[in-house]
Amino acid sequence: QVQLVESGGGLVQPGGSLRVSCAASGSILSVNAVAWYRQAPGGQREPVASISIRGRTNYADAVKGRFTISRDNAKNTVYLQMNSLKPEDTAVYYCNAAGWWGQGTQVTVSS
């Protein structure tokens, strides 16, 4: 059974930073592309960033220049560093690998 676990969410003020993590049992994160998605209240789940097996990254236009996705294969963990956060970044953040989803971690940007 594959298990993805997101962590690191919380409350942060506008302009602040937060790093969320996606950890997995086994090697699923190191042998698959991994993507971060987010879902705001009342909204649809949308892609935020992805990283290929070889480390190629892609970002949604809304987060380009502010968010950075990275992976540590030795730790079976993928990170999403979020800087210059805005209230519109408030959402539950999920990671996905090979069709598996984690339970999500809440990120709230508010003063």
C-alpha positions as CSV (number, residue, x, y, z in Angstrom):
1,Q,0.0,0.0,0.0
2,V,1.4,3.3,-1.1
3,Q,1.2,6.1,1.5
4,L,2.0,9.7,0.7
5,V,2.1,12.1,3.7
6,E,2.1,15.9,3.3
7,S,3.3,18.1,6.2
8,G,4.5,21.6,6.9
9,G,1.3,23.6,6.3
10,G,0.2,26.3,8.6
11,L,-0.8,29.9,9.0
12,V,1.5,32.6,7.6
13,Q,1.3,36.3,6.9
14,P,1.2,37.7,3.4
15,G,4.7,38.0,2.1
16,G,5.9,35.1,4.3
17,S,7.4,31.8,3.4
18,L,6.5,28.2,4.1
19,R,7.9,24.8,3.0
20,V,5.6,21.8,2.7
21,S,6.9,18.3,2.3
22,C,5.6,15.1,0.8
23,A,7.1,11.9,2.2
24,A,6.4,8.4,1.1
25,S,7.1,4.8,2.2
26,G,9.2,3.0,-0.3
27,S,10.7,4.5,-3.4
28,I,7.6,5.8,-5.2
29,L,8.8,9.4,-5.1
30,S,12.2,8.7,-6.5
31,V,11.0,6.6,-9.5
32,N,8.1,8.8,-10.6
33,A,7.3,12.3,-11.5
34,V,5.7,14.1,-8.6
35,A,3.3,17.0,-8.7
36,W,1.9,19.4,-6.1
37,Y,-1.8,20.4,-6.4
38,R,-3.9,22.7,-4.4
39,Q,-7.6,23.2,-3.7
40,A,-9.0,26.4,-2.3
41,P,-12.4,26.4,-0.5
42,G,-15.1,26.1,-3.1
43,G,-12.6,25.6,-5.9
44,Q,-11.3,22.8,-8.0
45,R,-8.0,21.0,-7.4
46,E,-5.4,22.6,-9.6
47,P,-1.8,21.8,-10.5
48,V,0.9,24.0,-8.9
49,A,4.2,22.5,-9.7
50,S,5.8,19.2,-10.9
51,I,9.2,17.6,-11.0
52,S,10.3,14.9,-13.4
53,I,12.5,11.9,-12.5
54,R,15.4,13.8,-13.9
55,G,14.6,17.0,-12.0
56,R,12.9,19.0,-14.8
57,T,10.4,21.3,-13.2
58,N,7.2,23.1,-14.2
59,Y,5.1,25.7,-12.5
60,A,1.7,27.2,-12.8
61,D,1.8,30.8,-13.9
62,A,0.3,31.9,-10.6
63,V,3.3,30.7,-8.6
64,K,6.3,31.1,-11.1
65,G,9.1,32.9,-9.4
66,R,7.7,32.4,-5.9
67,F,7.5,28.6,-5.5
68,T,10.2,26.0,-5.9
69,I,9.7,22.2,-6.1
70,S,12.6,19.9,-5.3
71,R,13.2,16.3,-4.4
72,D,15.5,14.4,-2.1
73,N,15.5,10.8,-3.4
74,A,17.6,9.6,-0.4
75,K,14.8,10.7,1.9
76,N,11.9,9.8,-0.4
77,T,10.7,13.3,0.0
78,V,9.6,16.1,-2.3
79,Y,9.4,19.7,-1.1
80,L,7.5,22.8,-2.2
81,Q,9.2,26.0,-1.0
82,M,6.7,28.8,-1.1
83,N,7.9,32.4,-0.9
84,S,6.2,35.8,-1.1
85,L,2.9,34.1,-0.2
86,K,-0.4,35.8,-1.0
87,P,-3.8,35.3,0.4
88,E,-4.9,33.7,-2.8
89,D,-2.4,30.9,-2.1
90,T,-4.6,29.7,0.7
91,A,-5.6,26.1,0.0
92,V,-5.1,22.5,0.9
93,Y,-1.9,21.3,-0.8
94,Y,-1.7,17.8,-2.1
95,C,1.1,15.8,-3.6
96,N,0.6,13.1,-6.3
97,A,2.8,10.4,-7.6
98,A,1.8,7.6,-10.0
99,G,-1.8,8.4,-9.3
100,W,-1.5,8.2,-5.5
101,W,-2.6,11.1,-3.4
102,G,-1.8,12.2,0.1
103,Q,-4.3,13.6,2.6
104,G,-3.2,17.2,2.1
105,T,-1.9,19.9,4.3
106,Q,-3.6,23.2,4.9
107,V,-1.8,26.5,4.0
108,T,-3.5,29.7,5.1
109,V,-2.1,33.1,4.2
110,S,-3.7,35.8,6.2
111,S,-2.8,38.8,8.4
